[in-house]
Amino acid sequence: MNSMLQCIFSTIPLCTYFMSLKFKKDINPKSSMKGQFALAFNDLLCEALKNTKNKLIKPIKFKRELEKFAPQFCGYEQQDSQEFLRFLLDGFHEDLNRTQDIPKFNYSDEEFDALNDEEKAKVTWNRYQLWSGSYIFDIFGGQLQSKVTCLKCKHSSSTFDTFWDLSLPIPKNIGKRQHTLEDCLKEFSAEEELDDAYKCEKCKSPQRAKKCLKIYKCPEILVIHLKRFSFNFYIRRKIDDEVEFPTENLVLDYSVLRHDRNIEYDLYGISNHIGGLGGGHYVAHCKSFKDNQWYLKNDERVSLTTADSGKNSTAYVLFYRRRH
């Protein structure tokens, strides 16, 4: 919890939103938490940012509200930090959802299917904003395009989905223990061949096809989750391969974007997992927006550091902010 909260405390747009108290106008009375989760976080954030004497802060009230929203975080057993982040953002999103009454969707299935990809993407995005919009989604939300192409007739169809973070696979190259973030992004976007269970709309019959994922709309805050924990029927393991990633000028280009315009990001937070499946410890490396220095946040211990000190095989969740 500390590791993720420290990264969130370095997320400038989110902190500005809460500290300006604009969030109070967005509290949704129909939320299951009635805004209590967002209010508890704001209290914690104010205490953290106004802590000029470097005293220790115990987030007891916030954790109590978190347990109401996500009971699986009751107690003090080790949990996954990326899973915690998902529930954290989900809790904010529900409490601060602008939509109180869900509007009706004006398109029939047939009309929607007749749209081109650009129109489908726009309609899907606008529909999500109308049904479930929040400032939290405004900064963390992006859009993915999943494109399937029939290998027989070359007909393609696309679906569009929103995302809060990108879970990137670490390439399985035998003998290679070091990769780049670009390798992981290309693996994420690599074409995947589907078996003949795919029913082609044009052929009207099951056909072999290929599928690929691309980022269609980039978020303000890009959260990247490196899939270090591998689970299958036979084995559970942690992947300790090192993944190199830039501190500044992460460029998303045509290899992962559906359009040609490059998008650039700068790193400001890393959640690191030290240890293995049996047990471990989370720390955070964060860039302070007060002095632009990097700090190692290890529970009650805070020390000046560099971004490079967190860029090793323990890096688990990365926080990037988009350049404008």
Disulfide bonds with the S-S distance in Angstrom:
none
